Amino acid sequence: MRRRHAVVAGAGIGGLTAALALHRRGWRVTVCERAPEPPTTGAGIGLAPNALRALDTIGVDAARAAGSAVPATMGVRRSDGRWLTRVETAYMATRYGMPPIAVPRPAFTAALAAALPPGALRYGATVTGVDDAAGRPTVRTAEGPDLPADLVVAADGIHSPLRRAYFPGHPGLHYIGETAWRTLVDAPDLAVPSMSETWGRGQRFGVTPLADGRYYLYATAVVPAGTRPADPRAELSRRFGSWHDPIPALLDRVGRFDPADVLQNDLYDLAAPLPRLHHGRIAWLGDAAHAMAPNLGQGGCQAIEDAVVLAHLLPAGDSGHSGDGADPGDAVPAALAAYTAARRGRTDAVRLRARRVGRLGALRNPIAATARDLAVRATPNRLALRGMDDLFNGFRLPGPTRVTPG
């Protein structure tokens, strides 16, 4: 009896979550990642309650797998340190059943990869195309060999070659007007208790404590696309070195050992929604499907939701027949149509909302920025959190079937 085979293009958080969820549904999985080896540097990721709930349905405890930190408070500050809004995470845990957590991204992806069967993950394997996507697909890789599949999961990132190949008329990416720097720093002596984002005029700075004494730092600035300072540490100090504590002390640790540890990326989102999230036997997820600005911390969270819903809707890995061709009466194409129906509306609403929030955070006009700060400060925490309920409580598995650990 033949097991269905899924080929996943991309070993980011969405691709690895999809591979693991499918593996636990009985599928044989192959993950092709173009990078030559697993990442060892990078940034952190916040996992909101909706993502944690999705991971729980496939038996993944992110905090146990990768180590996590739960800050005492979360909020938004001005550059002088004054809080515009702040909420205790204990209150969020009561409201949503669990608090958001922060994990180092390399440790989290390593934990997902370790849960896959040996040989499932192939580094240095670039997917170059898919033949016969509507029949029994064959995945082409630059290094070979070709991989016959019952399903192809396009988790190949914001610049997804598979998205461009199958949606050639789509307008593609939209530059949102900001660049972002991200890094991890060691500073166990600072003992910062809060996760915060500080708003200036056309600039923002985020601080997220991690469990191992490190901090995930990110910063954004409104600049033309392609702006690349020669010394990222000096640029960050120039822009943010006079802001409130502990930002100057944290900046002092940035790039101390290797400036390449500071990642810089211009920020893009998808200019318009895809007409659907599938084509034949290919399904798109995460940034490949609905790239969004990072302003809500939902990019990775929505990729996790995508992966879990996709695996949940697909049939179990046992195809029920012994031939080499596509299953007679196969349920995979219908499942992918259901996946589009389940995910397209939610992810596009989050994409648009993240764009709107980013415009507020990036305001440069001093009068507009002052009015923004006053409005945020005047909004009670309970009303601000009510606006997040649809995000944090919005994850649902469609239909009666549930993906369960194997």
C-alpha positions as CSV (number, residue, x, y, z in Angstrom):
1,M,0.0,0.0,0.0
2,R,1.6,3.3,-1.1
3,R,2.0,6.2,1.2
4,R,1.3,9.6,-0.1
5,H,4.4,11.8,-0.6
6,A,4.6,15.5,0.1
7,V,7.5,17.7,-1.1
8,V,7.9,20.9,0.8
9,A,9.9,23.7,-0.8
10,G,11.5,25.7,2.1
11,A,12.6,24.9,5.6
12,G,11.4,28.0,7.4
13,I,8.9,27.8,10.2
14,G,5.9,27.3,7.9
15,G,7.6,24.6,5.8
16,L,8.9,22.7,8.7
17,T,5.5,22.9,10.6
18,A,3.7,21.6,7.5
19,A,6.2,18.8,7.1
20,L,5.8,17.8,10.7
21,A,2.0,18.0,10.6
22,L,1.9,15.9,7.4
23,H,4.4,13.4,8.9
24,R,2.1,13.0,11.8
25,R,-0.8,12.4,9.4
26,G,1.1,9.4,8.0
27,W,2.6,11.2,4.9
28,R,6.1,10.6,3.6
29,V,7.7,14.0,3.5
30,T,10.7,15.5,1.8
31,V,11.8,19.1,2.7
32,C,14.0,20.8,0.1
33,E,15.9,23.9,1.4
34,R,18.1,25.9,-0.8
35,A,20.4,27.0,2.1
36,P,23.5,24.8,2.4
37,E,23.0,24.3,6.2
38,P,20.7,25.1,9.1
39,P,20.8,28.7,10.3
40,T,22.8,29.4,13.4
41,T,22.3,33.1,13.6
42,G,19.2,35.2,13.1
43,A,16.5,36.6,15.3
44,G,13.8,35.7,17.7
45,I,10.1,35.1,17.0
46,G,7.1,35.9,19.1
47,L,4.5,33.1,19.2
48,A,1.1,34.5,19.9
49,P,-1.7,32.4,21.5
50,N,-3.2,31.5,18.1
51,A,0.1,30.0,16.9
52,L,0.6,28.2,20.2
53,R,-2.9,26.7,19.9
54,A,-2.2,25.6,16.4
55,L,1.1,23.9,17.4
56,D,-0.7,22.2,20.3
57,T,-3.0,20.4,17.8
58,I,0.0,18.6,16.2
59,G,1.7,17.9,19.6
60,V,4.4,20.6,19.5
61,D,5.2,22.4,22.8
62,A,7.3,25.3,21.5
63,A,8.4,26.4,25.0
64,R,9.7,23.0,25.8
65,A,11.3,22.5,22.4
66,A,13.1,25.8,22.0
67,G,13.1,27.5,25.4
68,S,11.0,30.5,25.8
69,A,10.6,33.7,27.8
70,V,7.3,35.2,29.1
71,P,8.0,38.9,29.9
72,A,6.2,40.4,32.8
73,T,4.6,43.2,30.7
74,M,4.3,44.1,27.0
75,G,3.7,47.5,25.6
76,V,4.6,50.6,23.5
77,R,6.8,53.4,24.6
78,R,7.9,56.8,23.4
79,S,11.6,57.5,22.7
80,D,11.9,59.2,26.1
81,G,10.7,56.0,27.8
82,R,7.2,57.0,28.7
83,W,4.7,54.2,28.3
84,L,1.9,54.8,25.8
85,T,0.3,51.4,26.6
86,R,1.3,48.5,28.8
87,V,-0.4,45.3,29.8
88,E,0.6,42.5,32.1
89,T,1.1,39.1,30.4
90,A,-0.7,37.4,33.2
91,Y,-3.8,39.3,32.2
92,M,-3.3,38.2,28.6
93,A,-2.9,34.6,29.8
94,T,-6.2,34.9,31.6
95,R,-7.9,36.4,28.5
96,Y,-6.5,34.0,25.9
97,G,-5.8,30.9,27.9
98,M,-2.0,31.3,27.5
99,P,0.5,34.2,27.2
100,P,2.5,34.9,24.1
101,I,6.0,33.6,24.3
102,A,9.3,34.5,22.6
103,V,11.8,31.9,21.3
104,P,15.0,32.1,19.3
105,R,14.2,31.4,15.7
106,P,17.2,29.1,15.0
107,A,16.4,27.0,18.1
108,F,12.7,26.7,17.1
109,T,13.4,25.6,13.6
110,A,16.0,23.2,14.8
111,A,13.4,21.6,17.2
112,L,10.9,21.2,14.3
113,A,13.5,19.7,12.1
114,A,14.6,17.3,14.8
115,A,11.1,15.9,15.0
116,L,11.1,14.9,11.3
117,P,12.2,11.4,10.3
118,P,15.9,10.9,9.3
119,G,16.6,12.0,5.8
120,A,13.5,14.0,5.3
121,L,15.3,17.4,5.3
122,R,17.7,18.1,2.5
123,Y,19.8,21.2,2.6
124,G,21.4,22.6,-0.5
125,A,18.4,21.4,-2.5
126,T,16.9,24.3,-4.6
127,V,13.5,23.6,-6.1
128,T,13.6,25.0,-9.6
129,G,10.1,24.0,-10.8
130,V,7.2,21.6,-10.7
131,D,6.0,19.7,-13.7
132,D,2.4,18.5,-14.2
133,A,1.1,20.3,-11.1
134,A,-2.5,19.3,-11.9
135,G,-1.6,15.5,-12.3
136,R,1.0,13.7,-10.3
137,P,3.6,16.5,-9.8
138,T,7.3,16.0,-10.3
139,V,9.5,18.5,-8.3
140,R,12.7,19.6,-10.1
141,T,15.7,20.5,-8.1
142,A,19.0,22.1,-9.2
143,E,21.0,19.3,-7.6
144,G,18.7,16.4,-8.5
145,P,17.2,13.9,-8.4
146,D,13.6,14.7,-9.5
147,L,11.0,14.0,-6.8
148,P,7.5,12.6,-7.7
149,A,4.9,13.9,-5.3
150,D,1.2,13.7,-4.4
151,L,1.4,17.2,-3.0
152,V,3.9,20.2,-3.2
153,V,3.9,22.7,-0.4
154,A,5.3,26.0,-1.6
155,A,6.9,27.5,1.6
156,D,9.6,29.1,-0.4
157,G,9.5,32.6,1.1
158,I,8.5,36.1,0.4
159,H,10.2,36.0,-3.1
160,S,8.6,32.6,-3.9
161,P,9.7,31.5,-7.3
162,L,6.8,29.0,-7.4
163,R,4.3,31.9,-6.7
164,R,5.8,33.9,-9.6
165,A,5.7,30.8,-11.9
166,Y,2.0,29.9,-11.3
167,F,0.6,33.4,-10.8
168,P,2.4,35.4,-13.5
169,G,-0.2,38.1,-13.6
170,H,-0.1,38.9,-9.9
171,P,1.4,42.3,-9.1
172,G,3.9,40.7,-6.6
173,L,5.4,42.6,-3.7
174,H,4.8,46.1,-2.4
175,Y,7.6,48.0,-0.6
176,I,6.1,49.4,2.6
177,G,8.7,52.2,2.9
178,E,10.8,50.8,5.7
179,T,13.9,48.8,6.3
180,A,14.5,46.6,9.3
181,W,17.5,45.5,11.3
182,R,17.3,42.4,13.5
183,T,19.8,40.7,15.8
184,L,20.3,38.7,19.0
185,V,22.5,40.1,21.8
186,D,23.8,38.5,25.0
187,A,23.0,40.7,28.0
188,P,22.0,38.6,31.0
189,D,23.1,41.3,33.4
190,L,20.5,43.8,32.2
191,A,17.5,41.8,33.4
192,V,14.9,43.7,31.3
193,P,11.5,42.5,32.4
194,S,9.3,43.9,29.5
195,M,8.8,43.2,25.8
196,S,8.4,46.7,24.3
197,E,8.3,48.5,21.0
198,T,9.3,52.2,21.1
199,W,7.9,54.6,18.6
200,G,9.7,57.7,17.4
201,R,9.1,59.7,14.1
202,G,9.6,57.3,11.2
203,Q,11.6,55.0,13.4
204,R,10.8,52.1,15.8
205,F,12.9,49.9,18.2
206,G,11.8,46.6,19.7
207,V,13.2,44.7,22.7
208,T,12.2,41.1,23.4
209,P,13.8,39.2,26.3
210,L,14.6,35.5,25.6
211,A,14.9,32.7,28.2
212,D,18.7,32.3,27.8
213,G,19.7,35.8,28.8
214,R,19.7,37.0,25.2
215,Y,17.5,39.7,23.7
216,Y,15.9,39.8,20.3
217,L,16.3,43.4,19.0
218,Y,14.7,44.9,15.9
219,A,14.6,48.4,14.6
220,T,12.9,50.0,11.6
221,A,13.4,53.3,9.7
222,V,11.6,55.0,6.8
223,V,14.2,55.0,4.1
224,P,14.3,54.3,0.3
225,A,14.5,50.6,-0.7
226,G,18.1,49.4,-1.0
227,T,19.6,51.7,1.6
228,R,22.5,49.9,3.2
229,P,24.8,51.6,5.7
230,A,28.4,50.4,5.7
231,D,28.4,49.9,9.5
232,P,25.0,48.6,10.8
233,R,26.1,49.1,14.5
234,A,27.1,52.7,13.9
235,E,23.8,53.3,12.0
236,L,21.7,51.9,14.9
237,S,23.7,53.9,17.4
238,R,23.2,57.1,15.4
239,R,19.5,56.5,15.1
240,F,18.6,55.1,18.5
241,G,21.6,55.7,20.9
242,S,19.9,58.6,22.6
243,W,16.6,56.8,23.2
244,H,15.5,55.5,26.6
245,D,17.2,52.8,28.7
246,P,18.0,49.9,28.1
247,I,18.3,50.7,24.4
248,P,21.8,52.3,24.6
249,A,23.1,49.5,26.7
250,L,21.7,46.9,24.4
251,L,23.1,48.7,21.3
252,D,26.5,48.5,23.0
253,R,26.4,44.7,22.6
254,V,25.3,44.7,19.0
255,G,27.8,43.4,16.5
256,R,30.5,43.1,19.2
257,F,31.7,39.9,17.8
258,D,30.5,39.8,14.2
259,P,28.7,42.7,12.4
260,A,27.2,40.1,10.0
261,D,25.0,38.9,12.9
262,V,22.9,42.1,12.3
263,L,20.4,41.2,9.6
264,Q,18.9,44.0,7.4
265,N,15.9,43.5,5.2
266,D,13.7,46.0,3.4
267,L,10.1,45.3,4.4
268,Y,7.6,44.2,1.8
269,D,4.1,42.7,1.8
270,L,2.0,41.2,-0.9
271,A,0.5,44.0,-3.1
272,A,-2.8,42.1,-3.5
273,P,-4.1,38.7,-2.3
274,L,-3.5,35.7,-4.5
275,P,-6.6,34.6,-6.3
276,R,-6.3,31.3,-4.5
277,L,-3.7,29.5,-2.3
278,H,-3.4,26.4,-4.5
279,H,-3.0,25.3,-8.0
280,G,-3.5,21.7,-9.0
281,R,-1.5,19.9,-6.3
282,I,0.6,22.8,-5.1
283,A,-0.4,24.7,-1.9
284,W,1.2,28.0,-0.9
285,L,1.7,29.0,2.7
286,G,3.3,31.6,4.9
287,D,5.2,34.5,3.2
288,A,4.9,32.7,-0.2
289,A,1.1,32.9,0.1
290,H,0.5,36.2,1.9
291,A,3.6,38.1,2.8
292,M,2.8,40.7,5.4
293,A,4.5,43.5,7.3
294,P,5.8,42.4,10.7
295,N,3.8,45.0,12.7
296,L,1.4,42.6,14.3
297,G,4.0,39.8,14.9
298,Q,1.7,37.5,12.9
299,G,3.8,36.5,9.9
300,G,5.2,33.4,11.4
301,C,2.1,32.8,13.4
302,Q,-0.1,32.8,10.3
303,A,2.4,30.4,8.6
304,I,2.0,28.0,11.5
305,E,-1.8,28.2,11.2
306,D,-1.6,27.6,7.4
307,A,0.5,24.5,7.9
308,V,-1.7,23.0,10.5
309,V,-4.9,23.7,8.7
310,L,-3.5,22.3,5.4
311,A,-2.4,19.0,7.0
312,H,-5.7,18.8,8.9
313,L,-7.7,19.1,5.6
314,L,-5.7,16.6,3.6
315,P,-6.4,12.9,3.7
316,A,-4.2,10.6,5.8
317,G,-0.9,9.4,4.3
318,D,-2.1,5.9,3.5
319,S,-3.5,6.3,-0.1
320,G,-5.5,3.1,0.1
321,H,-4.1,1.6,-3.1
322,S,-0.9,0.1,-4.4
323,G,-0.3,1.7,-7.8
324,D,2.3,4.3,-8.7
325,G,0.0,6.8,-10.3
326,A,-2.4,9.3,-8.7
327,D,-5.0,7.8,-6.4
328,P,-8.4,7.0,-8.1
329,G,-10.9,9.4,-6.7
330,D,-8.1,11.2,-4.8
331,A,-9.1,13.7,-2.2
332,V,-6.0,15.9,-2.4
333,P,-7.3,18.5,-5.0
334,A,-10.6,18.9,-3.0
335,A,-8.6,19.3,0.2
336,L,-6.5,22.1,-1.3
337,A,-9.6,23.9,-2.5
338,A,-10.9,23.7,1.1
339,Y,-7.6,25.0,2.3
340,T,-7.9,28.1,0.1
341,A,-11.5,28.6,1.4
342,A,-10.4,28.3,5.0
343,R,-7.3,30.5,4.9
344,R,-7.4,33.1,2.2
345,G,-9.9,35.5,4.0
346,R,-8.2,35.4,7.4
347,T,-4.7,35.8,6.1
348,D,-5.6,38.7,3.8
349,A,-7.4,40.5,6.6
350,V,-4.2,40.1,8.8
351,R,-2.0,41.3,5.9
352,L,-4.1,44.5,5.5
353,R,-4.3,45.1,9.2
354,A,-0.5,44.8,9.6
355,R,-0.1,47.4,6.8
356,R,-2.4,49.8,8.5
357,V,-0.6,49.4,11.9
358,G,2.7,50.0,10.3
359,R,1.6,53.3,8.8
360,L,0.8,54.5,12.3
361,G,4.2,53.4,13.7
362,A,6.1,55.0,10.8
363,L,4.5,58.5,11.0
364,R,7.2,61.2,10.6
365,N,5.1,64.3,10.8
366,P,5.6,65.6,14.4
367,I,1.9,66.7,14.7
368,A,0.6,63.4,13.4
369,A,3.0,61.4,15.6
370,T,2.0,63.4,18.7
371,A,-1.7,62.9,17.9
372,R,-1.0,59.1,17.5
373,D,0.7,58.9,20.8
374,L,-2.1,60.7,22.6
375,A,-4.7,58.5,21.1
376,V,-2.8,55.3,22.0
377,R,-2.2,56.5,25.6
378,A,-5.9,57.4,26.0
379,T,-7.1,53.9,24.9
380,P,-7.8,51.6,27.9
381,N,-5.9,48.3,27.8
382,R,-9.1,46.3,27.8
383,L,-10.3,48.1,24.6
384,A,-6.8,47.6,22.9
385,L,-6.8,43.9,23.7
386,R,-10.4,43.5,22.5
387,G,-9.1,44.6,19.1
388,M,-6.7,41.6,19.2
389,D,-9.3,39.0,20.2
390,D,-10.0,38.0,16.6
391,L,-6.2,37.4,16.1
392,F,-5.4,35.6,19.3
393,N,-8.6,33.6,19.5
394,G,-9.1,33.3,15.8
395,F,-7.4,30.0,15.1
396,R,-9.9,27.2,14.2
397,L,-9.6,23.8,12.6
398,P,-12.3,23.5,9.9
399,G,-14.4,20.4,9.9
400,P,-14.6,17.5,12.3
401,T,-11.2,15.9,11.6
402,R,-8.2,16.8,13.8
403,V,-4.5,16.4,13.2
404,T,-3.1,14.3,16.0
405,P,0.5,13.3,16.9
406,G,1.7,10.0,15.6
